[in-house]
Amino acid sequence: MAMSEDWLAVIIGLFIFLLALGFFFGLDLLGWAITTSVWTSLAGALKPCSKAYADIPGLVSVVLTYLFLLVIMTVGAALMKANLKKFALSFTVVFIISYLCWIFGCWAYIAATPNQLKASGISWSLNLTSEAGYIIALVVGLIIGNFAPGFAGALGEAIRPELYIKTAIVILGGYLGITAAEQLGLATSVMFRGFCAIIEAYLIYWALVYFIARKYFKFSKEWAVPLASGISICGVSAAIATGSAIKARPIVPIMVSSLVVIFAVVELLLLPFLAQQFLYDEPMVAGAWMGLAVKTDGAAVASGAIAESLILAKASAQQGISYQPGWIMATTTTVKVFIDVFIAIWAFILAWIWSTKIEKHGAEKVRLGQIWQRFPKFILGYMATFFVVILIAILGPDLVKGAKAAMGEANVFRGIFFVMTFFTIGVISNFRRLWEEGIGKLALVYVICLFGFIIWIGLFISWLFFHGVKPPLAG
């Protein structure tokens, strides 16, 4: 029998994760992989992700990364009983186009956030973060899918967005695990408050967005669930995981994720400056607010960093108080990590609800096997990589630094899988059909929910749990 994409994503994701763990045995097995940071000079845009491989030219690193992915993905295609020759050729094209979009999206004039302008040596930027590469890949895919159908059809064997995104999320678990492990040293009260805050916010956010989408905009459950999850938790990963739990079409969560990335830029440009103006005497409230309100990891952490630099400067100038740096952004990161972890729990809850309530046939008794069949298996991989890294950090705190380096290398592949997901989703999407299904209304729901109550409920909950909590004083 052919293997499902769900289980194959778990296998490929865990394979890359295990290779990354070779770091603990003195084996840097993934350090040659290509990484693309925010750049101003194309010559310096590409380099291996590990300093141990610094002598390898960037172009060679790209080729090695491509060959590695080609081999493991072709093996995966064999397990799925695909046509291997067609898959290899079309995967090559998908990789090249996707990675070019990723490189262009990392151009400093597009991607640099306000706190990166000085380091980049530029005076302005669109402030889109490196996640702009996802949007560019989606647009390029849409152009190919709608205006070059013959070319799109030739790529068909490798147009597997669900396989790419599920593999990426398995790898993401390890990266979030080390992010959480680094916060184990924070004060217990900050950890507890962050956990309580996201539970409160999420339960309120999700229910309100779902109700508005269904009641007033008449969206189907297929659209309303990923929309509520994307806004309530963390955009791309949450929308994909919960969309999979209810068996939504791949285009649904990806379009939601695209909106999340776009509007996260608006929040990035607006919220840190509001925090500086009104929350400079409550810095931890500001940090938590960035984590609860800004819906992508990259934009949220960047917002926390910007808010911290603005608030520390204002507190010093107006109050003569010098706080230790790092605590505001750490609060943002802590809240964000708890939100991301909640993805697995909510995917299981939705799988159970859809099996027992929504799609139950008459008086038929729902068996555990039906819930298991609906449950997205890649979430198991996500949970496995997350908890393995947490366990490593707990058993050996001195191993955290090594784990961070290892997961940083694995995360390179997560980014590539993400950008290939957006490109391939674009290829299989039809403009006319998307418009008929209400993409314009989807954006309107997002605007109403985000600026109508999500930002302000996030602020209230941040104030409720972090009011009066101060970072340590410098020195």
PyMOL commands that set and color helices and strands:
alter all, ss='L'
color gray80, all
select helices_A, chain A and resi 5-25+42-44+51-53+58-79+84-105+108-111+114-120+132-147+149-154+156-158+161-185+188-215+221-232+235-245+251-278+283-293+297-319+327-358+368-374+378-395+397-427+431-437+439-466
alter helices_A, ss='H'
color red, helices_A
select strands_A, chain A and resi 34-36+46-48
alter strands_A, ss='S'
color yellow, strands_A
deselect
rebuild
show_as cartoon
